[in-house]
């Protein structure tokens, strides 16, 4: 039995190239990582349980594409067919080669071209079982290949908007991938026709080809073509989006090791860029795309440009920062820190002399309205009314003047100015002796939680109201209003607060959900994208407004910026949840005899 033929060289050369290129890339990334972060990765590798969980995650995300299935069924099936089907062909092929040969060590190419080196397999034990499995997974991969080919021409059938244009090397990688498995199918079918082997797809196809006079010379040419297509694809992998096949498992290892990406952000950005498969899901979820607003800030463009070194200011700056793309990304790429690291660190002279006049009153539970909160005084008054009804003392910290949380400056790339404001605010909080902060602004909430070194809990006013209800400090009359709730970006995706507002609305109204595609849609009134015109913001807001069921009377939100954005609505009443709740809140009677509930003592954040 021959174990070598010259036609295997293209495959072998390509395989050696891609393996060495990947190893070199891993070594470079690991050398750039801080020692303590590499220690976290090592800790994962030496822990059998954590390592097993990580491997399961890799199978689910890189082979089965479970997350993509949840987002787009057809797209998920296409990716799964290609990835899992190819993986199983490799696994079963290696197992088959070990069963059919006397040695357990074979060259890498041997299982790939097994039917060339052992053409007459019919006499081997388990041949029928192996043939069936190989045909089954070959059919799976061919189905994925067909869908991938179809998607290039009818992408909207897959709910995918037009993606970045392919470069020359992209086309080489794509076209070679399209050819690999049809050529394998052809070679194995011809072999099956000659030697009466194969299974449910290769055997009848081989018989047909044999009846047409296709013989061994054609089979040899097909094996050559199969090897060449594999070799070309492997050589193209490091320079195309297909590098995600190799990079994504490493990215999952980093995630599971819980490394601090901020300590090596530029390198982590590279890893994320090469983990992106360009599936296009982020395009379909982006409000800018849905509102037909021009520009290319979406991750698929941003990561592609980062990888190629062709970033433009527009890609970095013109994003709503709503994080819908992060929520829908099947790979789990985190765009916000990546984008922030790419923004130019603007040297901007600032005069914060006004901050020396700011002073926060003494308080146990303090309310911070923030800059945006001051534009919606009805929310502040309503929250104060709710606290009064509950018999709680809620002190308005920045009523007579306060300091911005620093988030707008950070979004603009003015990190020094942002840090200065944060430091001044932190000092004022400490001086006030406040034990818990309540805020109506999701932007302030996320900033306080993520960027401030506060030792006290900070909660949103929906959490505050929710606790008052559950601890029977207030009760709510059920109104005849039919409500839907809009999830503010920073509150829902930024802070994970979604259940509390719904609990409140179910207590005080007939609550219904927005259609799934409109849930959590950005209102358009984003500080991150300051160049949007009034009409463009209104177009984005209309994505939510136009999806509201006709029987709904109230659109409720819990963000000052969102409340302002939705004021263009003419068919429903738009209100902050505090305003809506204040109208229906009352003090329960009789009051149950129990220890007086103190919000500050039960705060968990």
N, C-alpha and C positions, 0 to 999 in steps of 0.2 A: 504494500500500500504506500503510494507516494505521499509525502507530507509537505511538498513544496512545488509551486509552479510560479513562474515569473509574473503571472497576472496579479498575484497578491501584493506586489510591491507598492502600487499606488495606495492601497489601503494601509499597509504597514507604515509607510513613510508619513502619511497623514496622521495616523494614530500616535506615532512617536512625537510628531511635531506638537499636536494639541496637548498631549500629556506633559511634555516639557514646558510648554508655554503656560499651562495652568499651574504647575508646580512653581515656576519662576514668579508668577503673579502672587501666589499665596505667600511665598517667602518674602516678597517685597512688602505686602500688606502687614504681615506679622512683625516684620522688623520695624515698621513705622508705628506699631501699637505701643502704648506705654506698658511698662512692666507689670503694673498692678492689673491692667485690663487683660493682659495675656495670662495672668494668674487666674482670673475668673474663667477664662476659656479652658485652661488646664484643669481647674476644679470640676468643670462639667465633664471632661473626658475621663476623669478617674472615678467618677461617681456612676456606678452601673445603672441605678434607677433613673437619674437625670439624663444619662446618655441614651437609655432606652426610650424615654419620653421624647427626646430630641429626634431620634431616628424615626419614631412613629410620625412625628410632625413633618419630617422630610418626605416620608412616603405619602402622607395626606396632601401636602402642598405641592411637591415637585413631581410626583408621579400620578396621583389620583386627581389633583387639582380640585379638591373639595370646595375651597373658598370661591374659585371661579365658577363652579357649578351653581353655587348659591346665588351668584350675581347674574350669570348668563348661562342657561342650561346648554344651549347649542355650542357656545364657545368653550364651555367647560368640557363637554364631550369630545370636541375636536382635540383640545390639548391633552386630555387624558388618553385618548386613543393613540396619539403619537408617542407620548412619554411612557405610559405604562405598557403599551403594546410592544414598543421597541425594547424596553427593559426586560420584559418576559421572554422575548425572542432570544436575548443574550443569555439569560439565566438558563432557559430550557435547552438552548443550543449547547452551552457548556456542559450541562448535565448529560445530554445525549452523546456528546463526543467522548465523555469519560466512560460511559456504558459501552460504546461501540469499539473502544480501543483498549489495548492492554496496558497502556500507561495513563497515569492520572495527570500528567503534565503535558500539555499541548501548546504549540505556538499560539499567540493571540488570534491569528487569522484563521486557524484551523476550524474552530466551531462556526465561524462566520460563513465559510465556504465548505462546510462539511459534506454537502451533497455532491460537490465536485470530487472531493478526495475519496468519498465512499459512495459511489453512485448507486450501487445495488444494495439497498438497505432492507429489502423485503424479507431476507432470511434472519435478520436480527430479532432477538427477543424484545418485546415492548415497541416494536416498530410502529404498529398501528396507533398506539397511544401517543407516542411522540409525534407522529405525523399529524394526527388530529390537532394536538395542542399547537404545533408550529403553524398549521394552516389557520387555526382560529385566531391566533395573535397576529399573524400576517394579514388576515382580513381586517382585523381591528385597525392596524396601522394604515392599511390601504384606504380604509374609510376616513381616517383622520387626514390622510394626504389629500383625498378628494375634497374634503371640506375646506382644508387650507387653500387648495387651488381655487375653489369656488369663492371663498371669502375675498380673494384679491379683486374679484370683479363685481361681486354683489355684497359688499361689506355691510350695507344697511340691513340686509336680511339677518345679519348677526347682531343687530342693534349697535353697530360700531360705526362711528363717524370716520371720515377720511383721515388716514394716519400720515406721518411724515414720509416724504418721498424717499425711495430707495436709492442708495449710492451704488456704484458699480460692484463693490465687494458684497454689498447686501444682496444684490441680484444673483451674484455667483453662488452665495450660500443658499439662497432661497431655491433657485432652480435646481441645484444639485440635490437638495433635500427632497424636492418633488420627484426626482428621478430614482432615488435610492431604492425604494421599495417596489415600484413597478418593475424595475430591472431585476430585482431579486425574485419577484414573482415570475417573471419571464424565464429566468435561468432555471429556477426550480421546477417550473412547469414543463419545460423542454426535457429536463432530466427525468421527470416523472413519466413523460410520454415514451421515452426511449427504454427505461428500465422497469416500467410498470410499478412505480412506487407512488408516493404522495398520498393525499387525502382528499377531502371534499371539494377543495377549489383547485389545487394544483393537478390532481389526477385527471379530471375531465378536461381541464384546459390543455394539459399535456397531450391527451389523446387527440384532441382537436388539432393541435399544432403538428403532431406526428402524422396525422392523416393528410395534412397539407404539405408534407414533405420537409418539415423543419427538423433537421438532424443535429448531430454532434457538433459540427462546425458552427452552427448558429448558437448552440449552447455555450461553446467556448467564448464566442464573441460577447454573449450576454454576461458571462462571468467577468470578463474584462471590463465591460461597461459598468457593471455593478461595483467592482473594485475602484474604478476611476471616480465614480460619483461619490463614493464614501471618502476617498482620499481628498478630493476637492472640498467636500463639506468640512472635513476635519481641519484642513488648513485654513478655511475661511472662518471657523468658529471664533477664534480670539478677536477677530476684527468686526464681528457682527453682533446682532442682538442675541444670537444663539449661545453666546457666552453665558447667558443666564442659566442655561442647563447645568453648568458647572459651578457658577457663582452662588446661585440661590441656596443650595445646601449649606455653604459656608456662612451665608447671611443668616440662615436660620440658627446655626450654631451660635453666632454672635448674639442674636436675640435671646436665645434660651440661656446663654451664659450671663445675660443681663449686664452687658458691658456698658460703660458710660461713653456714649458716642461723642459727647461734647469734648472729650479729651483727645480725640483724634478725628475731629469732624471732617477735614478734607479727605482723609483716607476712607472714612465711613461713607462719605458722599460717593466716592468712586465705586465702592462695593455695592451701594444701592443702585447706582447707575447701571452697573453690569448685571444686577439681579433683575432688572426690568425686562420683561418679555415683550413689551410693546403690544400688549393684548388690546389696548384701546379703551378699556373700561373707564378709565379716568376721564376720557373725552366725553363719554356719554353721561357721566354723572355731574359734569361741571356746569354750573348755572350760566357761565359766560357762553358756553357752547349752545345751551338750550335757548338762550336769549339772542343768539346770532350776533354776538358782539365779537368783532375781529380781534386777533391777537393770538399768541401762542404761549400762554403761561402754564398750560397744563403739564403735568409731570412727564407725559410721553415725549413732549417736545423739550422740556427742560433737561431731563435726564439724557436724552439723545445728544443735545447740544453740549452738555457737560462732558459727556464721554468723548465727543469729537473736538472739544475745545473751541466751540463756536457760539458761546453764550452771548446773548444780547441783553441790554438793560431792560428791554420790554418784557422778556421772558421772566426775569427776576422780579420786576416791580409790579406788573399789571395782573396781580392775583388777588382774589377776594379774601384769601386765607380762611375760607369757610371749612376746609378740610373734608369736604365730601369725597374728594379723590382718595384721601387716606382711608376713609371708611369703606370705600368700595374696592380698594386695591387688593387683589388676591394674594400678593406677595407680602404685604404688610410694610411697604415702604413709607417712611415718615417724612413728609415733604416740608412741614413747617420749619423744623430746625435746619434742614438742608437749605431752604430758601433764605432763612435768616443769616446763615453763614456766608451765603453768596452776595448778600447786599453790601454795597460799599460802606465802609465805616466812615461816615461823613463827619469831617471836622467842622463843627458848627459852634460859633461863639454864642453862648447863651447867658442871659441875665435873669437869674431866678431870685432877684432881690425881694420880690413879693413874698417869697416863701418864709422870710424871716418874720413876717407879720402873722403868719398862720399859727393858730393855737387850738388844740382840741380840748374840749371840756373833760373833766373827770367822769368816768363811766365804767360800769361793769359790762353792760351790753351796749355796744355802740353801733349806730347806723351810719354807713358811709355811702352817700348818694353818688359821689363821683361827678366828673364833668358832664357826662351824658345824662345822668340822673337829674341834674339841675335844669335840664331842658324839658323834663316831664315832671313838674311839681305835683301833679295829681297823684302820681305813684307814691311819692314821699308822704303826702298828706294821708293817703289811704293806709299806708303801712303804719303810720303813727296812730291812726284811728283803730286799726286792728290790735295794736299793742295795748292801747288804752282800754279797749273792750276786754282784753285778756287780763288786765290788771298788771301788765308788765311795764317796766320802766325802760324805754328804748331811747337813748340819747343820740341826737343827730350830731355827729362829730364835726362834719364840715358844713354845717348850716351857715355859719358866718364867714365862710372862706376856708378853702382847703387847698390841697396840693394834688395835682394830677398823679395818677398811679404810675405813670412813666411808660405805659404801653404804646401810645402813639409815637413817642420818640424812638422807641425800640424798633417799631415797624418801619420807621423812616431811616433806620440805619444809624441813628444818633445815639450810640450806646453810652457814651460818656454822660450826655445830658440825662438819659434814662436812668442811669445808675445814681446820678446826683439826686434826682427826684425821689427815687426809691429810698435812698439813705435818709433824706429829710423826713419823709413820711414815716419810716420805721421809728425814727427818734420821737416823733410826735405821738405815735401810738403808745410807745413805752411810757412817755411822760404822762399820758392821760390815764394810765393804769387800766385800760380797757382789757377785759377778760375774754371777750368774744366780739367779733365784727360781723355785722349783717350788711350786705350790700345788694342793691337792685341791678347793678351793672355786671353782666357776665364777664366783660373785659377786665374790670377791676378784680373780680373774683379769681379768675384764672391767673392774673398777674400776682396777686397777693399770695396765692397758693404755690405758684411755680417759682417766682423770682425773689420774693421777700423771705427773709430768714425770721419769720414770726413764730413764736412759741405758743401762740394762742389759736384757737379755731376760727376759721373764716367761713361763713355760710351764705348762701343766696337767700333772698327773701322768700322764695318758694319753699325752701327747706325750713325756714323759720315758721312760716304759716302752717306747714304740714305738721310740725311738732306741736304747735299750739292746739291743733285739732285733735291729734292723737292723744295728747295729755289732758284733753277736756278743759283747756283754758278758754277755748271758744267753740262754738258750734255754728253750723251753716244751714240756713233755710234753702231748700231746694227750689230754685226758680223755674219758670217755664221757658227759659232760654235754651236754645240748642247751640252748643258750642263746639268749635274745633280748636286745637292747640297748635301753635307754630313753635317748633323747637329752635331757639336761637343757636347759632353755630358754636359760639364759645361755651355756652351752657351745656349743650347736649354732647357734642363731640369733644369739646375742650375739657369739660369737667365731669361728664358722665351723668348729668342730672336730667332725667327724663320721667321717672316714676312720680316724683313729688307733685309736679303741677297737674298731672292727670288725676292723681288721687283727690286733689282739691276740687277740680272741676267736676268730677263724678259725684262729689258730695253736694255741689251747689247748682248743678245744671244737668241737662240731658247731653251727655258728652258723646261725640263721635270723632273718629280719626279722619285725617286727611288721606287721600289716596296715597298708596305706598311711594309712588314716584315723586310726590310733592312733599313728603315728610322730611323736615329738616332742611328744606331748600333755603339757601341764603336769601335774606331780604333785599340785598343789594346795597345797603347803607353801610358798607365796610370802610373802616379807616385804612385798611391795607392797600386799597385801590383808589387813591384819591383823584385820579384823572377821569373817572367816570362822569359823564354828563347827567343832568337831572333826568332826561328821557331814558338814558340807558339804565339808570337805577330803577326807574319806574317799570321798565321792561322786565327787569329781574324780579321785582316785587310781584308783577303780574303772573309769574309762573306759579306762585302760591295762590294768589287771589282768584285766578281763573280755574283753579282746581277745587275750590270750595263747593261742596254740595249745595244745591239750590235751597234746601230747607233749613240751612244753618243761619242763625241770627247774629252770632258773635264769633269773631276771630280773636282769640286770646293769645297773648304772648307774654314774655317775662324779661324783656330787654328794652331799654329806652330807645336804642337805635332802631330796633325792629318796629316799635310802636310808631315812631316817626315815619318810617318807610311805608308802612301800610295805611297811613292816613289818606292815601289816594283812593282807598276802597269806597265804593258808592252803594254796594249791595249788602254789606254787613257792617256791624258796629265793631270797631277795633279798640281793644282795651288791654291794659296791662292786667295781669292776674291779680295784683294787689287791689286795683281799682274795682274789679269785678267782685272780688271776695269781700271787700269792705262793705258793700251794699247788702250782703247776705249774712254777715257775721253777727252773732249775738252771744252774750254771756249765758252759759247753761244755767238753768234753774230747775230744781234746787242745786246748789253747789255741793258736790260730794265732799264728805269729810275725809280729807287726806292731807298728807304733807304738802305744803305749798310747793308747786313745781317751779323750779328755777331753770330757765333755758340754759343759762351759762354752765350749770353744773352737769347737764346731760349732753352737752355738745360733744360730738365725736370728731369734729374736724376743727 
